[in-house]
Amino acid sequence: MKKLRSLIVIAACLMLVSAHYIDKQVTEAGTYQAPSRAIYIADLPVDDPAYTADFVVSYHPFPGTGKRFEDRTGIPAEVFDQMAEDAGISSAYAAARFALETGWGKSNLWINYNNPAGIKCGQRYCRYATPRDGLTAMFNLMADYYTNGLTTVAQQSERWSASDDTETILEIMEGFRNE
C-alpha cells in the first residue's frame, strides 16, 4: 500500500512539473512569467503523515478508522473528525490532545464541566453546557494557536501545558495509525 501511495505521489509530482512547463508563458520581451496558479508539494494530500514533533497540526483526517478513539471516549470519530475539519485542525492531533487531557474521556473536568482541555475562564476552569460546546472551545483554542504561529505539535505542546507532553501526544497519534 505504501509503495502504491509513493507511486501516486511521484506521478502527481511529475504531472505538476510537466503542467508547469506546459503552462509557462513567455512575455513579449522573452522573459519567464510565472503561471497564475501556484501549486506546492505541501498542498498535495498526505495519507500517511510522519508524526514527529514538527508535525504541522493543520487538518487531515484520522489515519485509521478512529475506532480506538470512539470506543474509548464514546464520541463518534466522524463527529470529531468533522469538527476538526471545520476548525482546520488535524483530527489525529486533536484526538490525542483530548485523550491525554481527559484520560480518554474520564477526567472530572470533562465529565462534570464538559471541559476537554483544562481551559480556564479567569482563575477557574470553564464550564460548558454540552460536550459539543466544550469540544468547540478546544478546537477554537487550537485554531487560535495555529493562526498565531504555533503550527507544530511541539509548539502547541509548549504553550498548552507546563509539562513537555509532545512525545505522549505523538505516541497516541501513532496508536490511531495502528488501530
Backbone bond lengths (Angstrom), bond angles and torsions (degrees), N, CA, C in turn:
res aa  C-N    CA-C-N  psi(-1)  N-CA   C-N-CA  omega(-1)  CA-C   N-CA-C  phi
1 M - - - 1.453 - - 1.535 110.33 -
2 K 1.354 115.50 -41.01 1.461 118.30 -179.63 1.524 110.67 -66.23
3 K 1.360 116.55 -35.98 1.453 119.54 178.13 1.523 110.13 -64.15
4 L 1.340 116.43 -40.44 1.455 120.48 178.68 1.525 110.48 -62.99
5 R 1.332 116.54 -43.93 1.471 120.01 178.09 1.516 110.71 -61.66
6 S 1.346 115.89 -42.11 1.466 119.71 179.36 1.520 110.73 -61.49
7 L 1.335 116.34 -43.61 1.459 119.61 178.42 1.522 111.50 -63.33
8 I 1.319 117.04 -38.49 1.468 120.86 178.69 1.524 110.16 -64.31
9 V 1.346 116.69 -44.33 1.470 120.17 179.67 1.524 110.37 -64.08
10 I 1.332 117.00 -41.88 1.466 120.48 178.95 1.528 109.75 -63.03
11 A 1.348 116.73 -45.00 1.471 120.07 179.09 1.525 110.86 -61.22
12 A 1.337 116.42 -41.92 1.467 119.86 179.42 1.526 110.29 -63.44
13 C 1.327 117.38 -40.58 1.464 120.89 178.92 1.528 110.82 -63.34
14 L 1.340 115.71 -43.83 1.462 119.04 178.76 1.523 111.47 -62.64
15 M 1.336 116.58 -39.59 1.468 119.42 177.80 1.523 110.78 -64.27
16 L 1.342 116.62 -39.51 1.463 119.71 179.47 1.527 110.96 -64.60
17 V 1.345 115.11 -44.13 1.462 118.68 -179.38 1.524 110.06 -63.94
18 S 1.345 117.57 -45.67 1.464 118.98 -179.55 1.521 110.81 -66.06
19 A 1.342 117.67 -37.96 1.465 120.21 177.72 1.519 110.60 -63.49
20 H 1.312 115.57 -35.61 1.465 120.76 179.07 1.531 109.34 -60.91
21 Y 1.314 117.40 -46.30 1.457 120.04 -179.08 1.525 112.15 -71.47
22 I 1.306 117.68 -33.74 1.465 120.56 177.60 1.520 110.00 -68.38
23 D 1.356 116.18 -41.27 1.460 120.51 -176.15 1.524 113.92 -79.80
24 K 1.316 117.09 -16.22 1.461 118.11 -174.15 1.521 110.23 -62.23
25 Q 1.291 113.16 139.40 1.451 119.15 -177.42 1.527 109.26 -116.72
26 V 1.271 114.90 148.05 1.456 119.94 177.58 1.519 106.96 -113.28
27 T 1.318 114.68 129.43 1.463 118.64 179.69 1.517 109.67 -72.13
28 E 1.323 115.87 172.92 1.466 120.63 -179.49 1.523 111.60 -60.47
29 A 1.319 116.29 -28.22 1.465 119.43 179.61 1.523 111.22 -80.64
30 G 1.348 116.86 -4.62 1.449 120.00 178.09 1.525 113.84 87.83
31 T 1.320 117.43 11.53 1.462 119.41 -179.95 1.527 109.84 -97.60
32 Y 1.283 115.03 155.64 1.461 121.58 -177.89 1.524 110.90 -72.62
33 Q 1.316 115.76 134.26 1.464 121.13 173.90 1.526 106.81 -118.66
34 A 1.306 116.25 125.28 1.465 120.89 -177.88 1.524 110.53 -61.10
35 P 1.322 117.51 146.50 1.458 119.99 176.85 1.520 110.40 -62.52
36 S 1.316 116.18 155.65 1.458 119.92 -176.09 1.522 112.54 -69.54
37 R 1.330 117.75 -26.50 1.455 118.94 178.47 1.516 109.21 -106.52
38 A 1.306 116.50 133.17 1.457 121.25 178.31 1.522 108.31 -106.15
39 I 1.306 117.23 126.26 1.453 121.60 177.72 1.515 107.19 -120.19
40 Y 1.298 116.04 129.29 1.445 121.33 -179.09 1.522 108.83 -112.54
41 I 1.307 115.49 149.78 1.462 119.90 178.91 1.525 110.01 -57.24
42 A 1.317 117.77 -34.87 1.464 120.96 -179.64 1.522 111.82 -62.38
43 D 1.328 117.94 -20.90 1.461 121.09 -179.81 1.522 112.97 -80.64
44 L 1.344 116.95 -11.85 1.451 119.25 179.43 1.529 109.31 -70.38
45 P 1.333 117.71 144.13 1.459 118.77 179.50 1.523 110.58 -65.34
46 V 1.315 115.66 137.46 1.456 121.79 179.00 1.516 107.72 -114.02
47 D 1.325 116.26 113.93 1.457 119.90 -179.23 1.518 112.08 -81.24
48 D 1.300 117.45 -27.70 1.450 121.07 -172.75 1.530 110.01 -131.68
49 P 1.336 117.67 71.20 1.464 119.58 -175.69 1.523 111.54 -69.71
50 A 1.309 116.73 153.52 1.458 122.14 175.94 1.519 108.48 -83.08
51 Y 1.316 116.69 119.42 1.453 120.31 179.42 1.521 109.05 -86.63
52 T 1.315 113.76 99.56 1.460 121.67 177.87 1.523 107.08 -128.43
53 A 1.311 116.47 173.34 1.469 120.57 177.96 1.520 111.20 -58.42
54 D 1.337 116.43 -26.52 1.466 121.77 -179.32 1.516 113.15 -90.47
55 F 1.330 117.66 5.49 1.462 121.11 178.79 1.530 109.37 -57.29
56 V 1.322 116.35 127.13 1.458 121.78 179.61 1.527 108.16 -80.11
57 V 1.327 116.01 125.31 1.457 121.81 -169.08 1.527 114.34 -83.67
58 S 1.334 118.04 14.11 1.456 118.99 176.91 1.525 109.31 -70.45
59 Y 1.310 116.96 169.02 1.453 122.21 -166.59 1.525 115.60 -62.34
60 H 1.295 114.68 132.72 1.465 126.03 159.58 1.525 105.39 -154.27
61 P 1.311 118.54 149.92 1.462 120.87 -174.33 1.522 112.66 -73.11
62 F 1.340 115.62 170.38 1.460 120.56 174.45 1.517 109.02 -49.75
63 P 1.326 118.23 134.00 1.457 119.95 179.69 1.523 112.42 -72.20
64 G 1.319 117.27 -28.17 1.461 121.38 176.40 1.513 108.42 -102.99
65 T 1.293 116.03 -139.32 1.460 120.17 -180.00 1.518 111.77 -95.85
66 G 1.330 117.35 -14.33 1.461 120.57 -173.87 1.519 111.13 80.96
67 K 1.335 116.54 5.16 1.469 121.07 -175.93 1.522 111.48 -63.06
68 R 1.325 117.29 -43.43 1.468 120.67 -179.89 1.524 109.98 -58.33
69 F 1.309 116.62 -44.98 1.460 121.27 179.44 1.527 110.25 -61.79
70 E 1.320 115.93 -49.25 1.465 120.93 -177.65 1.522 111.62 -63.42
71 D 1.328 116.83 -43.69 1.467 120.23 -179.57 1.520 112.10 -62.75
72 R 1.321 117.01 -37.16 1.466 119.86 -175.08 1.516 113.90 -88.00
73 T 1.339 118.00 -20.88 1.466 119.34 -176.26 1.520 113.45 -112.88
74 G 1.328 117.21 -21.44 1.459 120.39 -175.60 1.517 113.17 82.12
75 I 1.313 117.25 -0.92 1.467 121.15 178.72 1.519 107.89 -93.40
76 P 1.324 118.93 122.93 1.464 119.83 178.50 1.526 111.01 -57.77
77 A 1.326 115.24 129.03 1.465 120.42 -178.45 1.523 111.17 -58.73
78 E 1.346 117.01 -34.40 1.468 119.65 -179.11 1.523 111.31 -65.21
79 V 1.335 116.30 -38.19 1.468 120.73 178.65 1.525 109.50 -66.15
80 F 1.321 115.58 -47.60 1.456 120.44 -179.51 1.526 110.22 -61.72
81 D 1.331 115.64 -43.77 1.461 120.56 -179.90 1.528 111.21 -62.31
82 Q 1.331 117.34 -40.97 1.468 120.22 179.20 1.524 111.03 -65.91
83 M 1.331 116.87 -40.09 1.462 120.03 177.46 1.530 110.05 -63.64
84 A 1.334 115.93 -39.30 1.468 120.16 178.24 1.523 110.51 -63.67
85 E 1.329 115.54 -45.32 1.467 119.61 179.46 1.526 110.60 -60.55
86 D 1.323 116.53 -43.50 1.468 120.25 179.99 1.531 111.96 -61.39
87 A 1.336 115.44 -33.65 1.466 119.86 -179.51 1.524 112.36 -87.78
88 G 1.340 117.27 -10.74 1.457 120.74 -178.47 1.518 113.20 78.02
89 I 1.334 117.21 24.72 1.462 122.63 -176.87 1.523 109.80 -116.14
90 S 1.307 116.86 141.45 1.459 122.07 177.12 1.522 110.25 -57.63
91 S 1.334 116.78 126.37 1.457 119.18 179.60 1.519 111.31 -68.34
92 A 1.335 118.32 -32.74 1.467 120.24 177.88 1.530 110.27 -65.66
93 Y 1.332 116.40 -42.46 1.468 119.59 178.27 1.534 110.73 -65.64
94 A 1.324 116.79 -47.91 1.467 120.19 -178.14 1.523 111.07 -63.22
95 A 1.331 117.03 -40.15 1.464 120.39 179.51 1.528 110.64 -65.94
96 A 1.323 116.73 -39.08 1.466 120.19 177.82 1.524 110.46 -64.90
97 R 1.321 116.66 -41.72 1.468 120.86 178.06 1.532 109.81 -63.24
98 F 1.340 116.35 -45.29 1.457 121.63 178.22 1.529 110.36 -59.84
99 A 1.332 116.71 -46.91 1.473 121.10 -178.66 1.525 110.79 -60.11
100 L 1.318 116.89 -44.10 1.461 120.72 -179.87 1.526 111.35 -66.59
101 E 1.322 116.23 -47.85 1.463 120.48 -175.25 1.533 113.27 -68.31
102 T 1.321 116.58 -32.88 1.471 119.46 -175.27 1.522 113.77 -105.11
103 G 1.338 117.00 0.93 1.461 118.41 -174.25 1.524 110.57 61.69
104 W 1.328 115.15 45.57 1.473 122.84 -178.34 1.521 111.08 61.00
105 G 1.330 115.91 41.43 1.465 120.57 174.13 1.514 114.22 85.71
106 K 1.323 117.86 15.39 1.461 120.42 -175.32 1.531 114.24 -111.44
107 S 1.308 118.36 1.11 1.466 119.88 -177.18 1.524 111.46 -73.74
108 N 1.301 115.37 155.11 1.458 122.44 177.35 1.528 111.36 -59.79
109 L 1.333 116.49 -42.39 1.470 119.53 -179.40 1.530 111.41 -61.68
110 W 1.315 117.44 -38.76 1.457 119.89 179.74 1.519 110.63 -72.52
111 I 1.313 116.93 -48.12 1.468 121.17 -175.83 1.522 111.90 -65.51
112 N 1.325 117.45 -42.91 1.468 120.54 -173.80 1.524 115.11 -98.59
113 Y 1.323 117.88 -21.18 1.459 121.10 -175.86 1.527 113.45 -120.64
114 N 1.331 117.15 -5.36 1.475 121.42 -173.47 1.532 111.21 55.79
115 N 1.330 115.10 31.60 1.457 121.87 -178.89 1.527 107.94 -104.21
116 P 1.331 117.72 105.88 1.453 120.44 -173.48 1.521 115.84 -84.52
117 A 1.302 117.25 -4.79 1.458 116.67 -170.10 1.523 113.89 -144.02
118 G 1.306 118.00 19.58 1.456 119.48 -179.02 1.515 112.68 63.41
119 I 1.326 116.29 32.99 1.463 121.12 -179.01 1.524 108.48 -71.91
120 K 1.314 115.46 132.59 1.466 120.20 -178.73 1.518 111.50 -103.46
121 C 1.318 114.28 145.73 1.461 123.98 171.90 1.522 105.24 -115.76
122 G 1.320 116.63 94.65 1.456 120.60 -173.10 1.519 109.30 72.83
123 Q 1.329 116.21 -126.59 1.464 121.10 -179.38 1.531 112.88 -89.44
124 R 1.323 117.41 -9.78 1.469 121.80 -176.71 1.513 110.91 -111.38
125 Y 1.329 113.68 162.02 1.454 118.59 174.62 1.518 109.68 -74.79
126 C 1.306 115.98 140.17 1.462 121.45 179.16 1.529 109.87 -68.18
127 R 1.322 114.59 145.47 1.453 121.91 174.24 1.523 106.63 -115.12
128 Y 1.344 115.95 129.84 1.456 121.19 -179.57 1.518 109.70 -113.04
129 A 1.320 115.94 145.64 1.458 121.77 -175.54 1.525 112.56 -64.64
130 T 1.318 117.10 -37.09 1.464 120.83 -177.42 1.530 109.47 -136.67
131 P 1.328 117.56 161.20 1.464 119.53 174.36 1.528 112.13 -57.79
132 R 1.327 117.06 -38.69 1.468 119.87 178.99 1.525 110.84 -61.99
133 D 1.331 117.42 -40.07 1.470 120.43 177.36 1.525 110.67 -61.28
134 G 1.326 116.54 -42.42 1.461 120.59 178.56 1.514 112.20 -64.41
135 L 1.332 115.71 -44.51 1.464 119.36 178.08 1.520 111.42 -63.91
136 T 1.317 116.47 -39.00 1.467 120.36 177.49 1.527 110.00 -60.39
137 A 1.326 117.09 -42.22 1.469 120.67 178.19 1.528 110.51 -62.92
138 M 1.335 116.67 -41.16 1.456 119.91 179.05 1.534 110.91 -63.30
139 F 1.340 115.94 -45.72 1.467 119.21 179.45 1.523 111.08 -65.22
140 N 1.315 117.93 -38.02 1.465 120.61 177.26 1.520 111.36 -62.39
141 L 1.335 116.27 -40.10 1.463 120.30 178.14 1.520 110.77 -64.75
142 M 1.330 116.84 -44.93 1.465 120.49 178.04 1.526 111.21 -61.52
143 A 1.327 116.27 -43.67 1.472 120.61 179.52 1.525 110.35 -64.25
144 D 1.337 117.32 -38.47 1.460 120.93 177.87 1.527 110.45 -63.64
145 Y 1.330 116.59 -45.32 1.465 119.63 176.32 1.531 110.03 -57.34
146 Y 1.329 115.62 -45.67 1.461 120.83 -177.18 1.530 111.15 -61.05
147 T 1.328 116.93 -48.13 1.466 119.40 -177.96 1.528 112.33 -69.50
148 N 1.324 116.02 -16.42 1.460 119.59 177.08 1.526 112.68 -100.10
149 G 1.340 115.84 22.50 1.447 120.51 170.82 1.514 116.99 95.95
150 L 1.323 118.40 -4.28 1.468 120.37 177.42 1.522 107.28 -91.88
151 T 1.317 116.21 85.75 1.460 120.98 -167.99 1.524 114.16 -103.00
152 T 1.319 118.64 -8.07 1.461 120.57 -178.08 1.527 110.62 -114.64
153 V 1.332 115.15 164.61 1.465 120.48 177.57 1.524 109.60 -57.43
154 A 1.319 117.46 -46.08 1.468 121.26 -178.07 1.529 111.31 -62.28
155 Q 1.330 117.45 -44.38 1.464 120.24 -179.11 1.519 111.25 -64.29
156 Q 1.328 117.33 -43.80 1.459 118.96 179.69 1.527 110.98 -68.71
157 S 1.327 117.28 -37.17 1.470 120.36 179.21 1.520 111.34 -62.75
158 E 1.334 116.53 -40.70 1.468 120.15 178.46 1.524 111.30 -60.28
159 R 1.298 117.16 -38.20 1.470 122.05 -178.40 1.521 111.80 -82.70
160 W 1.335 116.22 -30.97 1.456 121.45 -171.18 1.520 112.91 -71.31
161 S 1.327 116.98 -45.66 1.461 118.72 -172.93 1.517 111.34 -139.39
162 A 1.336 114.04 167.64 1.461 119.74 -178.90 1.529 111.60 -73.06
163 S 1.323 117.53 -28.17 1.465 120.41 -179.31 1.524 110.20 -96.59
164 D 1.318 115.21 157.35 1.462 119.49 176.64 1.523 107.69 -86.02
165 D 1.306 115.93 99.86 1.462 121.12 -176.95 1.523 112.61 -105.30
166 T 1.326 116.73 15.88 1.462 120.99 -177.04 1.527 111.24 -56.25
167 E 1.320 117.13 -48.38 1.472 120.18 -177.16 1.521 111.42 -63.21
168 T 1.322 117.58 -38.56 1.465 120.41 178.56 1.521 110.69 -65.05
169 I 1.321 116.92 -42.89 1.466 121.30 177.29 1.525 109.73 -59.11
170 L 1.336 117.34 -45.81 1.459 121.34 -179.18 1.530 111.46 -63.53
171 E 1.328 117.43 -38.86 1.467 120.91 178.01 1.528 111.03 -62.92
172 I 1.323 116.74 -41.96 1.469 120.04 178.84 1.525 109.92 -65.35
173 M 1.327 116.93 -42.01 1.467 120.39 178.29 1.529 110.50 -60.94
174 E 1.325 117.01 -41.41 1.471 120.73 177.56 1.530 110.39 -62.62
175 G 1.338 115.94 -35.45 1.469 119.87 176.94 1.502 111.98 -60.18
176 F 1.342 117.61 -37.91 1.469 120.63 177.01 1.529 110.03 -64.65
177 R 1.308 116.22 -38.52 1.462 120.06 -179.45 1.529 110.54 -64.89
178 N 1.314 116.81 -33.92 1.466 121.55 -174.53 1.522 113.71 -95.15
179 E 1.319 118.14 9.92 1.469 118.93 -177.55 1.510 112.17 -74.25
